[in-house]
Amino acid sequence: MKTLYLALKYLAIALWSAFVVFPFLWALTTSFKSANGVTGGATWIPWVQYEPSLQGWQSLFGGVGGINVVKPFYNSLVVTLSASVISITLGTLAAYALSRFTFRFLWMRNSDITFFFISQRIMPPIVLAIPFFLMLRSLGLLDSLPGLILVYVALLMPIAVWVMVDFFNGVPRGLDEMAWMDGCNPIITFWRVILPNALPGLVVAGMFCIIFGWNDFFFAFTLTFTETQLLPVAIVSLNSSVTPWWSLSAAALVSIAPLVVLAFVVERFLSKGGLAGAVR
Amino acid sequence: MAEIRLAKLAHSYGNGTNALKPLDMTWRDGGTYALLGPSGCGKSTMLNIISGLLKPSEGRVLFDGQDVTDKDTGARNIAQVFQVPVIYRSMTVGENLAFPLVCRRVPTPRIKARVEAIAERLGLSRHLNSRAVALTADQKQLISLGRGLVREDVSAVLLDEPLTVIDPQMKFELRKILKDINREFRLTMVLVTHDQNEALTFADTVVVMNHGEVIQAGTPQELFERPATTHVGTFIGSPAMNFLPAVREGDRVLVPGAGLSRTAPADLPTTDLTLAFRPEHAVAGGPLAGTVTRIWFEGADQVLALSVGDASLRIRAVAGAETVGAIVRFDVPQDCLRLYHQGRLVA
């Protein structure tokens, strides 16, 4: 019975793994194919089924019919990391305040204010496109990294607030009281006592911010022209009337690489028990 | 260490409930006190007011004559141990103990010396470098207590039901440590509890509370011998005190049909009278008789539930051969009979 259960379990895991890994495998093989290699059905084994070519990868670094993705990659990295760090910092402070102190603004209480933050992500992004465009234009920040960082902070901070409020609510209030009694002021209480307890929350919020920031195409597209290009926009610009599957596959792999690294880092943190017993 | 005075202290929450009715009380420096009462009686409210976590709606809190009502928690230099162990999870045991001194910018060598001394006293020395989360619940409570003790000048140690989550066999040990610490450090200690055993064994003075009101404050002996109200008599002692409806006939108060009576004070009203005695005060043999309706064995003793006339009562007796249905003869010494009018002690 136990053997059967194990067999079924591993079968399920194997099926799921295949399901998840297959697109990566497809992208990886395609990225090493030439135009001839992608026609005539799926092929998997290099040198046997198709002749490998570096054409796709070369096109990412200024090769024939391609673009150079180094600059957009760097831009994406700068925008995503800066916006995430700012969002997490501001969002965490806001979330702590919302979790611990009572606020009233007109008819709104803490829960309404928290919902207000989240509601910024409920509306479709297109609603924000024109206001953001006009705002950045009036600030002279259109088509610039600081402009994009500013917009991304507005997009990512609600996520940080939302995640962190929940984590702070899970940290017992008794801990704050204990810290006050031990002679801490509110800032030291937050920094030395509460924040270490909410570390798993920071990791989760950080992960969300980086994923959303890195993957955004819409604002990267609408708020830039020629000067500043982010990776998702650069990848799309690779496309032409004849779809260059090899270049697009290589670009897709480049664009997901940072997230894969992030996933591994977070997974290690989680498996080390980072999340276990976040609160008592 | 400080004398704590509560002057005309009262508190009501936003919804208008009177959590604490006006009271005056002084807790002497180095004394042990227990606030005893059922859940929601206002004892935790009182503790939070003293520690500064709650600002009272009325009245003042004075430490050694100094008004601290408007001072925040940190400035009061209070230590509090909560019901559930509160420890800094990201820190080691040593860092936990050192934290109050770090916050108060005490020089490092001094911190080290204090932490080692307190850890030694609480038996935590070999855990100093362990992560605090890895310890057992009672050890975590010791860490909480230790964070109070590292401050040599701590005004008082407030214990808010600190033994609730502790294993029964460790409870006794922890209570003993608390008592020893009080003797050694001469600390003012206030224990909040709903467990009468805990209160009576720990404190010099027990403050019984109900519905936000202090019903009686006295030594455990006083509370046992002369409960100020029928509530205190019921709450303290196991089994509870016997309360029997009584009437006044001339210069005597008696329980009709039971044969129990005592002299009445001169100005005693005639209605709403209760005669009471402790099950422990009944003596075997005598003019009173009752039918045994139930027996509880409690080691060397047994508690007999008796039906005496229309009344039911309990007496504690040496374990013997009594059986349910048997007639038992007993007596209650006159000086052990208490008289209550409208639930309050008269004589």
Interface residues (C-beta under 8 A of the other chain):
Chain A: P172 G174 L175 E177 M178 A179 W180 M181 D182 G183 C184 N185 I188 R192 V193 P196 N197 L199 G277 R280
Chain B: S51 G52 L53 D72 T73 G74 N77 I78 A79 Q80 F82 V84 P85 V86 I87 Y88 R89 S90 M91 F99 P100 C103 R104 V133 S144 R147
